[in-house]
Amino acid sequence: MTKLIIDQKKCIRCGTCAAVYPDYFESDNGRFKAKEVDVDKQMVEDIVGICPLGAISVVKD
């Protein structure tokens, strides 16, 4: 299973991740976090690359 995580120290809360990929990200009291869903492996590079500060990374189980 492939999951996403957001490094909260890097995140500037611009919301681009949730706006472009609402199936994978959500806002929680102004902080963005990855939803607990398996990521489409063909989309991983695009999803990770959407963050202007590189706060999104991938974890494989």
GUVO-270676 format. One record per atom (N, C-alpha, C, CB): residue number from 1; z, y, x. Coordinates in nm, 4 decimals. Glycine has a CB too. Layout:
{pos: NUM	up: Z	north: Y	east: X};
...
//
This chain:
{pos: 1	up: 0.0000	north: -0.1177	east: 0.0838};
{pos: 1	up: 0.0000	north: 0.0000	east: 0.0000};
{pos: 1	up: 0.0000	north: 0.1248	east: 0.0888};
{pos: 1	up: 0.1219	north: -0.0006	east: -0.0956};
{pos: 2	up: -0.0807	north: 0.2212	east: 0.0548};
{pos: 2	up: -0.0903	north: 0.3457	east: 0.1293};
{pos: 2	up: -0.0278	north: 0.4581	east: 0.0468};
{pos: 2	up: -0.2384	north: 0.3781	east: 0.1646};
{pos: 3	up: 0.0658	north: 0.5311	east: 0.1071};
{pos: 3	up: 0.1350	north: 0.6403	east: 0.0387};
{pos: 3	up: 0.1226	north: 0.7686	east: 0.1196};
{pos: 3	up: 0.2837	north: 0.6053	east: 0.0158};
{pos: 4	up: 0.1414	north: 0.8795	east: 0.0516};
{pos: 4	up: 0.1369	north: 1.0099	east: 0.1155};
{pos: 4	up: 0.2778	north: 1.0678	east: 0.1240};
{pos: 4	up: 0.0432	north: 1.1054	east: 0.0386};
{pos: 5	up: 0.3000	north: 1.1517	east: 0.2251};
{pos: 5	up: 0.4245	north: 1.2271	east: 0.2339};
{pos: 5	up: 0.3902	north: 1.3702	east: 0.2743};
{pos: 5	up: 0.5240	north: 1.1616	east: 0.3360};
{pos: 6	up: 0.4758	north: 1.4628	east: 0.2358};
{pos: 6	up: 0.4598	north: 1.6025	east: 0.2732};
{pos: 6	up: 0.5767	north: 1.6414	east: 0.3621};
{pos: 6	up: 0.4515	north: 1.6947	east: 0.1477};
{pos: 7	up: 0.5466	north: 1.6944	east: 0.4787};
{pos: 7	up: 0.6492	north: 1.7446	east: 0.5698};
{pos: 7	up: 0.6945	north: 1.8798	east: 0.5160};
{pos: 7	up: 0.5955	north: 1.7563	east: 0.7183};
{pos: 8	up: 0.8140	north: 1.8844	east: 0.4602};
{pos: 8	up: 0.8637	north: 2.0064	east: 0.3966};
{pos: 8	up: 0.8855	north: 2.1211	east: 0.4956};
{pos: 8	up: 0.9930	north: 1.9770	east: 0.3246};
{pos: 9	up: 0.9003	north: 2.0894	east: 0.6228};
{pos: 9	up: 0.9157	north: 2.1945	east: 0.7243};
{pos: 9	up: 0.7834	north: 2.2666	east: 0.7495};
{pos: 9	up: 0.9687	north: 2.1347	east: 0.8557};
{pos: 10	up: 0.6716	north: 2.1976	east: 0.7303};
{pos: 10	up: 0.5392	north: 2.2568	east: 0.7507};
{pos: 10	up: 0.4827	north: 2.3189	east: 0.6231};
{pos: 10	up: 0.4431	north: 2.1517	east: 0.8030};
{pos: 11	up: 0.5238	north: 2.2671	east: 0.5082};
{pos: 11	up: 0.4670	north: 2.3083	east: 0.3796};
{pos: 11	up: 0.5007	north: 2.4547	east: 0.3483};
{pos: 11	up: 0.5187	north: 2.2169	east: 0.2670};
{pos: 12	up: 0.3973	north: 2.5326	east: 0.3127};
{pos: 12	up: 0.4173	north: 2.6733	east: 0.2749};
{pos: 12	up: 0.4118	north: 2.6911	east: 0.1228};
{pos: 12	up: 0.3108	north: 2.7625	east: 0.3422};
{pos: 13	up: 0.4054	north: 2.5819	east: 0.0503};
{pos: 13	up: 0.4068	north: 2.5797	east: -0.0954};
{pos: 13	up: 0.2907	north: 2.6562	east: -0.1580};
{pos: 13	up: 0.5361	north: 2.6363	east: -0.1451};
{pos: 14	up: 0.1736	north: 2.6399	east: -0.0985};
{pos: 14	up: 0.0542	north: 2.7063	east: -0.1510};
{pos: 14	up: 0.0023	north: 2.6378	east: -0.2763};
{pos: 14	up: -0.0550	north: 2.7097	east: -0.0455};
{pos: 15	up: 0.0329	north: 2.5087	east: -0.2926};
{pos: 15	up: -0.0057	north: 2.4350	east: -0.4116};
{pos: 15	up: -0.1460	north: 2.3786	east: -0.4113};
{pos: 15	up: 0.0091	north: 2.5209	east: -0.5270};
{pos: 16	up: -0.2167	north: 2.3919	east: -0.3004};
{pos: 16	up: -0.3532	north: 2.3408	east: -0.2935};
{pos: 16	up: -0.3576	north: 2.1907	east: -0.3188};
{pos: 16	up: -0.4147	north: 2.3727	east: -0.1579};
{pos: 17	up: -0.2634	north: 2.1174	east: -0.2625};
{pos: 17	up: -0.2625	north: 1.9718	east: -0.2786};
{pos: 17	up: -0.2544	north: 1.9319	east: -0.4259};
{pos: 17	up: -0.1453	north: 1.9105	east: -0.2015};
{pos: 18	up: -0.1625	north: 1.9917	east: -0.4990};
{pos: 18	up: -0.1444	north: 1.9575	east: -0.6406};
{pos: 18	up: -0.2585	north: 2.0087	east: -0.7269};
{pos: 18	up: -0.0131	north: 2.0136	east: -0.6916};
{pos: 19	up: -0.3168	north: 2.1217	east: -0.6893};
{pos: 19	up: -0.4284	north: 2.1766	east: -0.7670};
{pos: 19	up: -0.5539	north: 2.0905	east: -0.7541};
{pos: 19	up: -0.4587	north: 2.3196	east: -0.7220};
{pos: 20	up: -0.5809	north: 2.0436	east: -0.6336};
{pos: 20	up: -0.7021	north: 1.9664	east: -0.6082};
{pos: 20	up: -0.6820	north: 1.8176	east: -0.6387};
{pos: 20	up: -0.7460	north: 1.9844	east: -0.4631};
{pos: 21	up: -0.5634	north: 1.7655	east: -0.6118};
{pos: 21	up: -0.5353	north: 1.6222	east: -0.6316};
{pos: 21	up: -0.4096	north: 1.6022	east: -0.7175};
{pos: 21	up: -0.5179	north: 1.5512	east: -0.4947};
{pos: 22	up: -0.4158	north: 1.6403	east: -0.8458};
{pos: 22	up: -0.2974	north: 1.6279	east: -0.9318};
{pos: 22	up: -0.2514	north: 1.4835	east: -0.9554};
{pos: 22	up: -0.3256	north: 1.6921	east: -1.0643};
{pos: 23	up: -0.3374	north: 1.3861	east: -0.9299};
{pos: 23	up: -0.2977	north: 1.2460	east: -0.9447};
{pos: 23	up: -0.2056	north: 1.2013	east: -0.8310};
{pos: 23	up: -0.4217	north: 1.1565	east: -0.9498};
{pos: 24	up: -0.2037	north: 1.2771	east: -0.7218};
{pos: 24	up: -0.1274	north: 1.2375	east: -0.6031};
{pos: 24	up: -0.0100	north: 1.3285	east: -0.5696};
{pos: 24	up: -0.2182	north: 1.2322	east: -0.4863};
{pos: 25	up: -0.0088	north: 1.4534	east: -0.6229};
{pos: 25	up: 0.0961	north: 1.5492	east: -0.5883};
{pos: 25	up: 0.1507	north: 1.6175	east: -0.7122};
{pos: 25	up: 0.0432	north: 1.6535	east: -0.4904};
{pos: 26	up: 0.2778	north: 1.6612	east: -0.7023};
{pos: 26	up: 0.3409	north: 1.7332	east: -0.8110};
{pos: 26	up: 0.4389	north: 1.8366	east: -0.7544};
{pos: 26	up: 0.4130	north: 1.6353	east: -0.9064};
{pos: 27	up: 0.4733	north: 1.9324	east: -0.8376};
{pos: 27	up: 0.5699	north: 2.0348	east: -0.7994};
{pos: 27	up: 0.7059	north: 1.9962	east: -0.8552};
{pos: 27	up: 0.5265	north: 2.1755	east: -0.8502};
{pos: 28	up: 0.8085	north: 2.0135	east: -0.7735};
{pos: 28	up: 0.9453	north: 1.9845	east: -0.8143};
{pos: 28	up: 1.0311	north: 2.1041	east: -0.7732};
{pos: 28	up: 0.9982	north: 1.8502	east: -0.7498};
{pos: 29	up: 1.0573	north: 2.1930	east: -0.8687};
{pos: 29	up: 1.1342	north: 2.3151	east: -0.8413};
{pos: 29	up: 1.0739	north: 2.3979	east: -0.7290};
{pos: 29	up: 1.2772	north: 2.2798	east: -0.8065};
{pos: 30	up: 0.9422	north: 2.4150	east: -0.7329};
{pos: 30	up: 0.8738	north: 2.4974	east: -0.6334};
{pos: 30	up: 0.8379	north: 2.4265	east: -0.5046};
{pos: 30	up: 0.9572	north: 2.6130	east: -0.6010};
{pos: 31	up: 0.8838	north: 2.3047	east: -0.4878};
{pos: 31	up: 0.8502	north: 2.2253	east: -0.3701};
{pos: 31	up: 0.7491	north: 2.1198	east: -0.4117};
{pos: 31	up: 0.9775	north: 2.1597	east: -0.3068};
{pos: 32	up: 0.6514	north: 2.0974	east: -0.3289};
{pos: 32	up: 0.5495	north: 1.9984	east: -0.3611};
{pos: 32	up: 0.5847	north: 1.8661	east: -0.2961};
{pos: 32	up: 0.4103	north: 2.0456	east: -0.3157};
{pos: 33	up: 0.5567	north: 1.7582	east: -0.3696};
{pos: 33	up: 0.5845	north: 1.6248	east: -0.3166};
{pos: 33	up: 0.4752	north: 1.5303	east: -0.3624};
{pos: 33	up: 0.7243	north: 1.5737	east: -0.3619};
{pos: 34	up: 0.4610	north: 1.4240	east: -0.2882};
{pos: 34	up: 0.3625	north: 1.3212	east: -0.3220};
{pos: 34	up: 0.4201	north: 1.2319	east: -0.4299};
{pos: 34	up: 0.3224	north: 1.2378	east: -0.1972};
{pos: 35	up: 0.3359	north: 1.1947	east: -0.5248};
{pos: 35	up: 0.3772	north: 1.1012	east: -0.6290};
{pos: 35	up: 0.3829	north: 0.9610	east: -0.5695};
{pos: 35	up: 0.2802	north: 1.1060	east: -0.7510};
{pos: 36	up: 0.4603	north: 0.8750	east: -0.6305};
{pos: 36	up: 0.4749	north: 0.7361	east: -0.5858};
{pos: 36	up: 0.3591	north: 0.6524	east: -0.6396};
{pos: 36	up: 0.6111	north: 0.6770	east: -0.6321};
{pos: 37	up: 0.2403	north: 0.6769	east: -0.5862};
{pos: 37	up: 0.1214	north: 0.6018	east: -0.6268};
{pos: 37	up: 0.0480	north: 0.5542	east: -0.5024};
{pos: 37	up: 0.0280	north: 0.6884	east: -0.7163};
{pos: 38	up: -0.0250	north: 0.4453	east: -0.5184};
{pos: 38	up: -0.1074	north: 0.3945	east: -0.4091};
{pos: 38	up: -0.2299	north: 0.4855	east: -0.3959};
{pos: 38	up: -0.1499	north: 0.2448	east: -0.4342};
{pos: 39	up: -0.2610	north: 0.5243	east: -0.2741};
{pos: 39	up: -0.3712	north: 0.6162	east: -0.2480};
{pos: 39	up: -0.5022	north: 0.5406	east: -0.2292};
{pos: 39	up: -0.3415	north: 0.7016	east: -0.1246};
{pos: 40	up: -0.6063	north: 0.5911	east: -0.2898};
{pos: 40	up: -0.7405	north: 0.5354	east: -0.2719};
{pos: 40	up: -0.7782	north: 0.5518	east: -0.1247};
{pos: 40	up: -0.8458	north: 0.6061	east: -0.3663};
{pos: 41	up: -0.7942	north: 0.4418	east: -0.0553};
{pos: 41	up: -0.8190	north: 0.4450	east: 0.0899};
{pos: 41	up: -0.9436	north: 0.5239	east: 0.1287};
{pos: 41	up: -0.8318	north: 0.3044	east: 0.1424};
{pos: 42	up: -1.0411	north: 0.5317	east: 0.0404};
{pos: 42	up: -1.1631	north: 0.6073	east: 0.0692};
{pos: 42	up: -1.1397	north: 0.7581	east: 0.0614};
{pos: 42	up: -1.2739	north: 0.5671	east: -0.0277};
{pos: 43	up: -1.0303	north: 0.7995	east: -0.0022};
{pos: 43	up: -1.0019	north: 0.9418	east: -0.0195};
{pos: 43	up: -0.8980	north: 0.9955	east: 0.0787};
{pos: 43	up: -0.9550	north: 0.9669	east: -0.1598};
{pos: 44	up: -0.8347	north: 0.9089	east: 0.1544};
{pos: 44	up: -0.7228	north: 0.9494	east: 0.2403};
{pos: 44	up: -0.7578	north: 1.0671	east: 0.3308};
{pos: 44	up: -0.6780	north: 0.8323	east: 0.3251};
{pos: 45	up: -0.8686	north: 1.0593	east: 0.4000};
{pos: 45	up: -0.9055	north: 1.1660	east: 0.4936};
{pos: 45	up: -0.9213	north: 1.3001	east: 0.4216};
{pos: 45	up: -1.0359	north: 1.1300	east: 0.5667};
{pos: 46	up: -0.9852	north: 1.3000	east: 0.3052};
{pos: 46	up: -1.0031	north: 1.4231	east: 0.2283};
{pos: 46	up: -0.8697	north: 1.4778	east: 0.1784};
{pos: 46	up: -1.0965	north: 1.3984	east: 0.1103};
{pos: 47	up: -0.7836	north: 1.3894	east: 0.1298};
{pos: 47	up: -0.6539	north: 1.4321	east: 0.0776};
{pos: 47	up: -0.5684	north: 1.4918	east: 0.1883};
{pos: 47	up: -0.5807	north: 1.3143	east: 0.0119};
{pos: 48	up: -0.5584	north: 1.4246	east: 0.3004};
{pos: 48	up: -0.4782	north: 1.4745	east: 0.4127};
{pos: 48	up: -0.5343	north: 1.6078	east: 0.4632};
{pos: 48	up: -0.4749	north: 1.3704	east: 0.5277};
{pos: 49	up: -0.6660	north: 1.6205	east: 0.4652};
{pos: 49	up: -0.7303	north: 1.7403	east: 0.5166};
{pos: 49	up: -0.7228	north: 1.8612	east: 0.4258};
{pos: 49	up: -0.8706	north: 1.7113	east: 0.5443};
{pos: 50	up: -0.6780	north: 1.8452	east: 0.3016};
{pos: 50	up: -0.6731	north: 1.9575	east: 0.2081};
{pos: 50	up: -0.5627	north: 2.0574	east: 0.2435};
{pos: 50	up: -0.6524	north: 1.9061	east: 0.0664};
{pos: 51	up: -0.4608	north: 2.0149	east: 0.3128};
{pos: 51	up: -0.3488	north: 2.1032	east: 0.3469};
{pos: 51	up: -0.3865	north: 2.1938	east: 0.4635};
{pos: 51	up: -0.2228	north: 2.0209	east: 0.3817};
{pos: 52	up: -0.3762	north: 2.3258	east: 0.4450};
{pos: 52	up: -0.4140	north: 2.4177	east: 0.5526};
{pos: 52	up: -0.3226	north: 2.4109	east: 0.6757};
{pos: 52	up: -0.4146	north: 2.5579	east: 0.4998};
{pos: 53	up: -0.2019	north: 2.3571	east: 0.6599};
{pos: 53	up: -0.1094	north: 2.3477	east: 0.7725};
{pos: 53	up: -0.0852	north: 2.2059	east: 0.8219};
{pos: 53	up: 0.0205	north: 2.4083	east: 0.7347};
{pos: 54	up: -0.1575	north: 2.1102	east: 0.7664};
{pos: 54	up: -0.1431	north: 1.9715	east: 0.8103};
{pos: 54	up: -0.0092	north: 1.9093	east: 0.7761};
{pos: 54	up: -0.1639	north: 1.9634	east: 0.9567};
{pos: 55	up: 0.0474	north: 1.9470	east: 0.6623};
{pos: 55	up: 0.1782	north: 1.8961	east: 0.6219};
{pos: 55	up: 0.1709	north: 1.7592	east: 0.5546};
{pos: 55	up: 0.2442	north: 1.9943	east: 0.5288};
{pos: 56	up: 0.0531	north: 1.7139	east: 0.5205};
{pos: 56	up: 0.0361	north: 1.5860	east: 0.4517};
{pos: 56	up: 0.0045	north: 1.4768	east: 0.5536};
{pos: 56	up: -0.0762	north: 1.5951	east: 0.3446};
{pos: 57	up: 0.0751	north: 1.3644	east: 0.5403};
{pos: 57	up: 0.0457	north: 1.2506	east: 0.6261};
{pos: 57	up: 0.0482	north: 1.1223	east: 0.5429};
{pos: 57	up: 0.1470	north: 1.2423	east: 0.7436};
{pos: 58	up: 0.0060	north: 1.0135	east: 0.6052};
{pos: 58	up: -0.0090	north: 0.8858	east: 0.5366};
{pos: 58	up: 0.0885	north: 0.7839	east: 0.5943};
{pos: 58	up: -0.1539	north: 0.8344	east: 0.5480};
{pos: 59	up: 0.1459	north: 0.7043	east: 0.5048};
{pos: 59	up: 0.2334	north: 0.5940	east: 0.5445};
{pos: 59	up: 0.1775	north: 0.4676	east: 0.4831};
{pos: 59	up: 0.3820	north: 0.6180	east: 0.4998};
{pos: 60	up: 0.1596	north: 0.3655	east: 0.5639};
{pos: 60	up: 0.1102	north: 0.2367	east: 0.5127};
{pos: 60	up: 0.2243	north: 0.1360	east: 0.5133};
{pos: 60	up: -0.0101	north: 0.1841	east: 0.5981};
{pos: 61	up: 0.2380	north: 0.0694	east: 0.4008};
{pos: 61	up: 0.3435	north: -0.0349	east: 0.3903};
{pos: 61	up: 0.2943	north: -0.1645	east: 0.4479};
{pos: 61	up: 0.3869	north: -0.0565	east: 0.2436};
//
